[in-house]
Amino acid sequence: MQSWSFGILCFNEGATLTKVYQDVVALAESWQLEDMEILLVDDGSTDNTPSLIQELALKDDRVKAFLHPRNLGIGAGIRDIYFQSTRENVIFIPGDGQFDIWELQPYPAISEHTFLSFYRKENLSYSTFRNILSGFNKWFNRIFLGLDLKDVNWVKAYKREKIIHLDLRIKSSAIESEICAKLLVNGNLPHEIPSRYLPRLAGTSQGASLKTIFRVVKELFTLFTSVLIFRYSSSNKEPS
């Protein structure tokens, strides 16, 4: 049985975090998973999320708590999850409860040169503005990065060893584009899985906030050059 790191990223998710945590634990039990860790990352919440994370960490020794003193953005939380994880497979799960963790149930193991890429079949809850941003993101990834995933910004599960040596430069949420583009360069292929986008029951989405968008836009050139340099430096290497 492969081991797993489950990372849950939160920003004012006090109303949903416990349910997400319980679903992760129930999934692991259904797999009869013996070797796992749960990384709970709070990105500067102003509600009861930090105290709830500390409470869960005291009750469950599999839980590791990471508390940002201020809001650093989605990218910083994702980096915490990926770089602080210690198990064979790692997955980033939003703490808002909009990802159905049971969609992962058929995949207790990930093949050596594969990563799991869930994609939302429909985003009816998105505003027109956010759908435009999503369309631009897909266009940029396809044209400038050679990355043609159905939904690069939704849940992914990776082999940890495949991503920690990718020389990741991006600090914003666009880090997922950098990871996936570089994995493709190294011969790793996505297994794309349809996913339901569950309604948000509490809190406010930060994915299309002006602060988040600004962080991504500032890094687009860095993202392009990082993948380009990686592609050239890897051109004579064996797939890994």
Buried (B, 14 or more C-beta within 10 A) or exposed (E): EBBBBBBBBBBBBBBBBBBBBEBBBEBBEEBEBEBBBBBBBBBBBEBBBBEBBBBBBEEEEBBBBBBBEEBBBBBBBBBBBBEBBEBBBBBBBBBBBBBBBEBBEEBBEBEEBBBBBBBBEEEEEBEEEBEEBBEEBBEBBEEBBEBEBBBBBBBBBBBBEBBBEBEBBBBBBBBBBBBBBBBBBBEBEBEBBEBEBEEBEEBEBBBBBEEBBEBBEEBBEBBBEBBBEBBEEBEEEEEB
